[in-house]
Amino acid sequence: MRNTRALAVAGAAVAALGLSAPAAVAWDTPSNIVALPGVIARGGQLTITVDGCRNGGTATSRAFSPTSLSRVSGPNERARGTATINSNARPGPYDITVECNGRKMTKPQAFTVIGGVRGGIGGSSTTGATPTDMAIGGGLVAAAVVGGGVFWMRRRAERRI
């Protein structure tokens, strides 16, 4: 019985890990578009690398201006460029389209833009807890007190037996 439970828990853990891992994208052609980092804030620098792009090319996206890709020396026919994410880019996933060697390739959801924080005021834009925040917090504290009291009373009743 214990082995069955252990196997079930291990199977559930492996399934959860497999579902949470990002999907790998394989290309049928020798070309591949890689954007690093995969998650970037507005105004950040994104490095784009393309395999099979021997003469360089251009990378475009809605999140940055068209960026030139230059050939990288080495045995692999690779091109690389650096793009700056627009300061007004909306948070979310973005595609990258690369044009090189007379071909166009698009990698869907190549990177994700996240919203920046407001600096200078501690990352906060309000002056304190709102009445709603106070009501939620008070409700949670009351639930904890009631739950603790019920637990304590049950433990106390068990000792008398």
Phi, psi and omega in degrees: 000317181293323179296323179295317178296316181298318178295320179296317179294317179296319178297319178295321179295317179295319179296318179296318179295318180295323180285333181274346180288144179292147181288136178274138181249121179250138179261145177283338180262167180288002182265147180211137178255126179236128177243124179232135357285159181287334177236126188218148177272160176301140181087354181281167181257127182250127177264126182246126179237135181231125176277148177077019181248079191288335183250012184082181181180206182224137176248136179228154176198163176287344185268347180212163178289157178307135186237134178282140175251128181255147180294138177258129181290145180147176182291331178276137176281096188228146176232150183218148176208164180238127180245145175258125181291134180300144180290343179255015179292135180282145177299142178142177180281149180226147175271157171237131175248128181243135175242117176204153181055031179075010180239152175245133176229143177236131173253112180289143178048052182289331179206166181235131176267133176250155180286146179278173178258158175273112180274161175098334179235031176075019180077007183245146178241006177243167184262007179156190181288139177276165177304325177296316177301317180296319180294317179296313179298317179297320178296319178294318179296316179298318178297321179294319180294315179296315179297319178296319178296316179297316179298315182296318179295320178294318179296322180293320179292326179293328182290333181287335184287000000 
